[in-house]
Amino acid sequence: MMWGGRIKWKYEDVWIAPAPAKVRIFTCLLLHNKLLTHEVMATRHFTCDLHCVMCGDGNLETSQHLFFSCKYANHVWDQIQVLLGVRMNVGGDSVEERWDNSLRNRPTNINKATWTSRLMSGLWFIWRQRNEQVFCNKKTASKTVG
């Protein structure tokens, strides 16, 4: 770094994607498991209900669950796939694996920055809906999903 070199950051795609700064910061927090899900809050000794408010199935609210395993998240990703007319390959055992797999398996007709922006938009949408339910007690369509 001192001689003008450049460090390649694994998630550099987040910063070059056409998205608002708050969405890019949110995505970085998510990819580094620093997003304040109920699981992370419990490790920091906050007192809160640890269950996912989106699906109501009694699952622990982890990033993996909230954004990929939850019934509500699956419904959101299904709708995004229909809108985009593509199949999103986001399989994996962790948020990081799903992110990497999605970028690696993106449709060839969509450039990486655009694809990254679309992924971040889906994640951001789920997070906003979750926060509205947690902090504003607004019920989402999650209760009708599944």
Buried (B, 14 or more C-beta within 10 A) or exposed (E): EEEEEEEEEEBEBBBEBEBEEEBBEBBBBBBEBEBEBBBBBBEEEEEEEBBBBBBBEEBBBBBBBBBBBBBBBBBBBEEBBEEBEBEBBBEBEBBBEBBBBBBEEBEEEBEEEEBBBBBBBBBBBBBEBBEEBBEEEEEBEBEEBE
